[in-house]
Amino acid sequence: MTAGSVVKRLGALLALGTFLTQGSAIAQPQPTPDAGRALEYYLNVDCFVGEKRKPLTELLQFKDAVEPTLQSILRSGPDQQTRSKFEKHLEREWERRDMFLKTNSRSGLTERQLGILRNVKKEDYFRTSLNNIVSRYRARAAFALAAIQSKTALTALDEVRRDDESMRSVIATALQVHRSKKKGD
């Protein structure tokens, strides 16, 4: 495992995990509070295993209401208000990280792992964490739009797949998963 991959994983886990447990808001206008809550839950839930709620199933109950927001997220990630909340959260996480490193506590980490943590630059941590968050939101939007299967949803997926190489495999997988589910119905 390289130092870069450790930084990337640590940044993603710290930033996303703690932020998601505290909740967030999707600033784009929502037609109804229920649709907004379903969208927020779908985008932010971290684990589907053992969940009594089914995030995608709940979201699809409001597919007409949330589709424009999902298309926007697919194209450019979360809106500025949501990004700002993530940035504030990352700032708090960075402060906690500094406090942890100053206590000389090892908490099960090896000397090598502590050395890697000490060498992480704040700018790298923020950039990597924000990129991971944007990628996660965009991927979730792709899977939801593939499940919606409307003409406008499929058009948005095709446009982004054509224009954005980083999303091609995610979109292809999302379409494949939902096409196979549709055949199995």
C-alpha beads as a LAMMPS data file, in Angstrom:
LAMMPS data file: protein, C-alpha beads

185 atoms
184 bonds

1 atom types
1 bond types

-500.0 500.0 xlo xhi
-500.0 500.0 ylo yhi
-500.0 500.0 zlo zhi

Masses

1 110.0

Atoms # bond

1 1 1 0.000 0.000 0.000
2 1 1 1.494 3.327 -1.050
3 1 1 1.472 6.486 1.007
4 1 1 -0.871 8.075 -1.538
5 1 1 -3.410 5.291 -1.254
6 1 1 -3.286 5.462 2.549
7 1 1 -3.877 9.217 2.402
8 1 1 -6.730 8.788 -0.063
9 1 1 -8.415 6.096 2.028
10 1 1 -7.902 7.925 5.289
11 1 1 -9.202 11.178 3.861
12 1 1 -12.252 9.531 2.365
13 1 1 -13.073 7.585 5.493
14 1 1 -12.599 10.458 7.893
15 1 1 -14.344 13.045 5.794
16 1 1 -17.220 11.033 4.495
17 1 1 -17.836 8.726 7.417
18 1 1 -18.063 11.358 10.103
19 1 1 -19.896 13.845 7.909
20 1 1 -22.508 11.321 6.887
21 1 1 -23.265 10.394 10.462
22 1 1 -23.907 14.057 11.204
23 1 1 -26.142 14.566 8.164
24 1 1 -26.108 17.163 5.417
25 1 1 -28.455 19.113 3.249
26 1 1 -28.951 19.140 -0.476
27 1 1 -29.344 22.828 -1.243
28 1 1 -31.015 22.448 -4.601
29 1 1 -34.740 23.148 -4.376
30 1 1 -36.871 20.140 -3.561
31 1 1 -40.548 20.074 -4.549
32 1 1 -41.588 18.346 -1.327
33 1 1 -39.903 17.751 2.013
34 1 1 -40.380 13.986 1.611
35 1 1 -38.621 13.987 -1.765
36 1 1 -35.757 16.030 -0.319
37 1 1 -35.354 13.687 2.637
38 1 1 -35.415 10.633 0.374
39 1 1 -32.757 12.200 -1.880
40 1 1 -30.556 13.223 1.027
41 1 1 -30.796 9.788 2.608
42 1 1 -30.029 8.046 -0.688
43 1 1 -26.983 10.213 -1.399
44 1 1 -25.574 9.984 2.109
45 1 1 -26.344 6.510 3.412
46 1 1 -23.113 4.629 3.793
47 1 1 -24.203 1.007 4.030
48 1 1 -27.153 -0.869 2.603
49 1 1 -26.462 -4.198 4.344
50 1 1 -29.006 -4.916 7.052
51 1 1 -30.842 -1.658 6.456
52 1 1 -34.568 -1.787 7.030
53 1 1 -34.949 1.206 4.770
54 1 1 -34.265 0.777 1.079
55 1 1 -32.759 4.105 -0.029
56 1 1 -33.162 3.663 -3.785
57 1 1 -36.671 2.253 -3.470
58 1 1 -37.678 5.222 -1.311
59 1 1 -36.079 7.654 -3.740
60 1 1 -37.859 6.158 -6.745
61 1 1 -41.198 7.006 -5.143
62 1 1 -40.274 10.637 -5.921
63 1 1 -38.482 10.053 -9.230
64 1 1 -40.205 12.881 -11.107
65 1 1 -39.430 15.337 -8.312
66 1 1 -35.777 14.390 -7.839
67 1 1 -34.709 13.618 -11.390
68 1 1 -33.632 17.212 -12.265
69 1 1 -31.509 17.398 -9.115
70 1 1 -29.974 13.998 -9.841
71 1 1 -29.093 15.137 -13.363
72 1 1 -27.395 18.221 -11.961
73 1 1 -25.444 16.129 -9.459
74 1 1 -24.464 13.669 -12.195
75 1 1 -23.031 16.482 -14.282
76 1 1 -21.204 18.471 -11.619
77 1 1 -21.493 16.874 -8.195
78 1 1 -23.102 18.410 -5.127
79 1 1 -24.061 22.073 -5.200
80 1 1 -21.948 24.803 -3.614
81 1 1 -23.874 24.864 -0.336
82 1 1 -23.313 21.134 0.158
83 1 1 -19.644 21.449 -0.803
84 1 1 -19.243 24.259 1.731
85 1 1 -20.679 22.028 4.447
86 1 1 -18.204 19.310 3.504
87 1 1 -15.342 21.838 3.592
88 1 1 -16.334 23.003 7.087
89 1 1 -16.505 19.408 8.193
90 1 1 -13.076 18.688 6.699
91 1 1 -11.678 21.654 8.601
92 1 1 -12.996 20.190 11.881
93 1 1 -11.600 16.767 10.967
94 1 1 -8.204 18.293 10.215
95 1 1 -8.200 19.976 13.641
96 1 1 -9.078 16.639 15.296
97 1 1 -6.288 14.970 13.353
98 1 1 -3.803 17.577 14.580
99 1 1 -4.953 17.111 18.173
100 1 1 -4.586 13.329 17.825
101 1 1 -1.052 13.638 16.443
102 1 1 -0.062 16.057 19.230
103 1 1 -1.131 13.607 21.956
104 1 1 1.446 11.077 20.754
105 1 1 -1.286 8.475 21.001
106 1 1 -0.778 5.530 18.701
107 1 1 -4.289 4.049 18.907
108 1 1 -3.153 0.864 17.223
109 1 1 -1.272 2.582 14.413
110 1 1 2.219 1.489 13.490
111 1 1 5.096 3.934 13.461
112 1 1 5.016 3.836 9.654
113 1 1 1.293 4.708 9.572
114 1 1 1.826 7.567 12.038
115 1 1 4.665 8.824 9.842
116 1 1 2.396 8.817 6.807
117 1 1 -0.272 10.730 8.756
118 1 1 2.261 13.311 9.878
119 1 1 3.393 13.865 6.280
120 1 1 -0.076 14.533 4.873
121 1 1 -0.455 18.115 3.726
122 1 1 -3.707 19.891 4.492
123 1 1 -4.194 20.880 0.846
124 1 1 -3.772 17.262 -0.292
125 1 1 -6.183 16.034 2.353
126 1 1 -8.836 18.570 1.343
127 1 1 -8.400 18.042 -2.397
128 1 1 -8.516 14.247 -2.143
129 1 1 -11.454 14.243 0.263
130 1 1 -13.527 16.669 -1.806
131 1 1 -12.775 14.762 -5.011
132 1 1 -13.927 11.550 -3.326
133 1 1 -17.138 13.181 -2.135
134 1 1 -17.923 14.604 -5.578
135 1 1 -17.225 11.216 -7.175
136 1 1 -19.478 9.460 -4.684
137 1 1 -22.381 11.852 -5.257
138 1 1 -22.015 11.607 -9.029
139 1 1 -21.927 7.795 -8.908
140 1 1 -25.009 7.668 -6.687
141 1 1 -26.802 10.000 -9.083
142 1 1 -25.846 7.758 -12.011
143 1 1 -27.281 4.671 -10.330
144 1 1 -30.510 6.473 -9.431
145 1 1 -30.952 7.841 -12.960
146 1 1 -30.289 4.392 -14.419
147 1 1 -33.034 3.048 -12.162
148 1 1 -35.439 5.821 -13.177
149 1 1 -34.974 4.873 -16.853
150 1 1 -36.858 7.919 -18.206
151 1 1 -35.874 9.333 -21.574
152 1 1 -34.332 12.431 -19.966
153 1 1 -32.474 10.341 -17.376
154 1 1 -31.004 8.076 -20.047
155 1 1 -30.090 11.072 -22.210
156 1 1 -28.248 12.682 -19.279
157 1 1 -26.386 9.438 -18.611
158 1 1 -25.419 9.105 -22.279
159 1 1 -24.183 12.719 -22.442
160 1 1 -22.042 12.402 -19.328
161 1 1 -20.724 8.990 -20.391
162 1 1 -19.727 10.448 -23.762
163 1 1 -18.145 13.638 -22.368
164 1 1 -16.599 12.524 -19.070
165 1 1 -14.170 9.632 -19.202
166 1 1 -14.031 9.389 -15.405
167 1 1 -17.740 8.465 -15.305
168 1 1 -17.860 5.984 -18.200
169 1 1 -17.398 2.781 -16.234
170 1 1 -19.676 3.939 -13.407
171 1 1 -22.480 4.757 -15.833
172 1 1 -21.981 1.544 -17.811
173 1 1 -22.207 -0.461 -14.584
174 1 1 -25.286 1.448 -13.407
175 1 1 -27.068 0.862 -16.698
176 1 1 -26.103 -2.807 -16.753
177 1 1 -27.320 -3.376 -13.181
178 1 1 -30.668 -1.727 -13.787
179 1 1 -31.216 -3.290 -17.203
180 1 1 -30.611 -6.748 -15.750
181 1 1 -33.004 -5.990 -12.872
182 1 1 -35.606 -4.864 -15.373
183 1 1 -35.239 -8.114 -17.350
184 1 1 -35.592 -10.101 -14.136
185 1 1 -38.887 -8.419 -13.220

Bonds

1 1 1 2
2 1 2 3
3 1 3 4
4 1 4 5
5 1 5 6
6 1 6 7
7 1 7 8
8 1 8 9
9 1 9 10
10 1 10 11
11 1 11 12
12 1 12 13
13 1 13 14
14 1 14 15
15 1 15 16
16 1 16 17
17 1 17 18
18 1 18 19
19 1 19 20
20 1 20 21
21 1 21 22
22 1 22 23
23 1 23 24
24 1 24 25
25 1 25 26
26 1 26 27
27 1 27 28
28 1 28 29
29 1 29 30
30 1 30 31
31 1 31 32
32 1 32 33
33 1 33 34
34 1 34 35
35 1 35 36
36 1 36 37
37 1 37 38
38 1 38 39
39 1 39 40
40 1 40 41
41 1 41 42
42 1 42 43
43 1 43 44
44 1 44 45
45 1 45 46
46 1 46 47
47 1 47 48
48 1 48 49
49 1 49 50
50 1 50 51
51 1 51 52
52 1 52 53
53 1 53 54
54 1 54 55
55 1 55 56
56 1 56 57
57 1 57 58
58 1 58 59
59 1 59 60
60 1 60 61
61 1 61 62
62 1 62 63
63 1 63 64
64 1 64 65
65 1 65 66
66 1 66 67
67 1 67 68
68 1 68 69
69 1 69 70
70 1 70 71
71 1 71 72
72 1 72 73
73 1 73 74
74 1 74 75
75 1 75 76
76 1 76 77
77 1 77 78
78 1 78 79
79 1 79 80
80 1 80 81
81 1 81 82
82 1 82 83
83 1 83 84
84 1 84 85
85 1 85 86
86 1 86 87
87 1 87 88
88 1 88 89
89 1 89 90
90 1 90 91
91 1 91 92
92 1 92 93
93 1 93 94
94 1 94 95
95 1 95 96
96 1 96 97
97 1 97 98
98 1 98 99
99 1 99 100
100 1 100 101
101 1 101 102
102 1 102 103
103 1 103 104
104 1 104 105
105 1 105 106
106 1 106 107
107 1 107 108
108 1 108 109
109 1 109 110
110 1 110 111
111 1 111 112
112 1 112 113
113 1 113 114
114 1 114 115
115 1 115 116
116 1 116 117
117 1 117 118
118 1 118 119
119 1 119 120
120 1 120 121
121 1 121 122
122 1 122 123
123 1 123 124
124 1 124 125
125 1 125 126
126 1 126 127
127 1 127 128
128 1 128 129
129 1 129 130
130 1 130 131
131 1 131 132
132 1 132 133
133 1 133 134
134 1 134 135
135 1 135 136
136 1 136 137
137 1 137 138
138 1 138 139
139 1 139 140
140 1 140 141
141 1 141 142
142 1 142 143
143 1 143 144
144 1 144 145
145 1 145 146
146 1 146 147
147 1 147 148
148 1 148 149
149 1 149 150
150 1 150 151
151 1 151 152
152 1 152 153
153 1 153 154
154 1 154 155
155 1 155 156
156 1 156 157
157 1 157 158
158 1 158 159
159 1 159 160
160 1 160 161
161 1 161 162
162 1 162 163
163 1 163 164
164 1 164 165
165 1 165 166
166 1 166 167
167 1 167 168
168 1 168 169
169 1 169 170
170 1 170 171
171 1 171 172
172 1 172 173
173 1 173 174
174 1 174 175
175 1 175 176
176 1 176 177
177 1 177 178
178 1 178 179
179 1 179 180
180 1 180 181
181 1 181 182
182 1 182 183
183 1 183 184
184 1 184 185
